[in-house]
């Protein structure tokens, strides 16, 4: 991680779960870390869990990833205050608890795509433009899901697996475009199984899953995977990293 010392990382959805664990981990590893979240005061509260040096490197900025305007404002803030972004962790995501075939669910379905797909694409675009302008060999990491590779057998999945399959495809589309553009910017998809976050609790009961009794990862496990991908030498790229708890059957 030495080559990333004092570089700038943006983490979306940084107020809780994987995003919060990642923001803290990157700040501890010497990166200037900007956590984007609707509840940006929650990101500020993470500083209390860090030593003074790491806390000084963690910054919060309010941003709803479903809003292009707010995304652009966040990247403008990072450019003006820190010069630009070197690492982007696209972590923000939503799991809308609706049935795909029920009526009156259009707003929930649209939000699934706005956050999980379009928001990720816009953040990636803005990060790439920042890296390209400064000739930075940066790294873009998408927090995908095992549901981005197969559709689980339960009724409440709605557009979540479809949105994560889109992330899998977008990762490869970006990789091709980065390669054809002659850059050495890396892009990595990380696909966790069940992680103990507020989102996974939405799967309980509604989908007849007893989440509390299932093998479960902790958010810090995924943050460790992100650091592993970032720690590879410049000539090594992790295309896809799947992380599952021992004993998970999904």
Secondary structure, DSSP 8 states (H G I E B T S, - for coil): -GGGTT-EEEEESTTSHHHHHHHHHHHHTT-EEEEEESSHHHHHHGGGGS-HHHHHTEEEEE--TT-HHHHHHHHHHHHHHHS--SEEEE-------S-TTSTT-HHHHHHHHIIIIIIHHHHHHHHHHHHHHTT---EEEEE--GGGTS--S-GGGTTHHHHHHHHHHHHHHHHHHHHHTT---EEEEEEES-BSSTTGGGGBTTTSB-GGGS--B-HHHHHHHHHHHHHS-TT----EEEE--TT---
